Amino acid sequence: MIRSTRHPKRPLGGAVLALAGAAAAKEWRQQAGASTAAALSAAYVAGFAGSHPLAKKVGAWPAVLGVAGGVALASWLAVDRRG
C-alpha cells in the first residue's frame, strides 16, 4: 500500500490561514486603507511561505512564532499604533 506523506490536517490549516488572512485584510483596509492592507497581506503571505524554509533551520515553532510576531509588529506599526 502506498501512503501519502502529506499530513491530513494541512488542508484544514490552509483554510484557517486563508480565513484569518481575509479577516485581517478586511480590518486593515477599514482602518488604514487599501494600500496598507495590500502591503500587510503581502507580508502575511510572505511570512507563511518564508516560515517553511526557516523552520528547517530553527525548528517549526520558533519559525511560526517569529514570523507571526513579525507580521503582528508590522500590523501594529502600520495600523494600530495610530490610535
C-alpha positions in Angstrom: 0.0 0.0 0.0 1.3 3.5 -0.9 0.7 6.0 1.8 0.7 9.7 1.2 3.4 11.7 3.1 1.1 14.7 3.2 -0.3 15.4 6.7 -4.1 15.1 6.7 -4.5 18.3 8.7 -2.7 20.6 6.1 -5.8 21.5 4.1 -7.6 22.5 7.3 -4.6 24.6 8.3 -4.6 26.2 4.9 -8.3 27.1 5.3 -7.7 28.6 8.7 -4.8 30.6 7.3 -6.9 31.9 4.5 -9.9 32.8 6.7 -7.6 34.6 9.2 -5.8 36.4 6.4 -9.1 37.6 4.9 -10.4 38.8 8.2 -7.2 40.6 8.9 -7.1 42.2 5.5 -10.7 43.4 5.9 -9.8 45.0 9.2 -6.6 46.6 7.8 -8.5 48.0 4.9 -11.2 49.5 7.1 -8.7 51.1 9.5 -5.8 52.1 7.2 -6.8 51.9 3.6 -6.3 49.6 0.7 -2.6 50.1 0.1 -1.7 49.4 3.7 -4.0 46.3 3.6 -2.3 45.1 0.4 1.2 45.6 1.9 0.3 43.8 5.1 -1.4 41.0 3.2 1.7 40.5 1.2 3.8 40.3 4.4 1.3 37.8 5.8 1.6 35.5 2.7 5.4 36.0 2.5 5.7 35.1 6.2 3.8 31.9 5.6 6.0 31.0 2.7 9.2 32.0 4.5 8.4 30.1 7.7 8.8 26.8 5.9 12.5 27.2 5.0 13.1 29.0 8.2 11.7 26.0 10.1 14.4 23.8 8.7 17.0 26.0 10.4 15.4 26.9 13.7 12.5 24.5 14.1 8.8 24.7 13.4 7.5 26.6 16.4 10.3 29.2 16.6 9.8 29.9 12.8 6.0 30.2 13.2 6.2 32.4 16.3 8.9 34.5 14.7 7.1 35.1 11.5 3.7 35.7 13.2 5.4 38.1 15.6 7.0 40.0 12.7 3.7 40.4 10.9 2.0 41.4 14.1 4.6 44.0 14.7 4.2 45.3 11.1 0.4 45.4 11.6 0.8 47.3 14.9 3.2 49.8 13.4 1.1 50.4 10.2 -2.4 50.3 11.7 -2.9 50.1 15.4 -0.2 52.5 16.6 -2.1 55.3 15.0 -4.6 55.1 17.9 
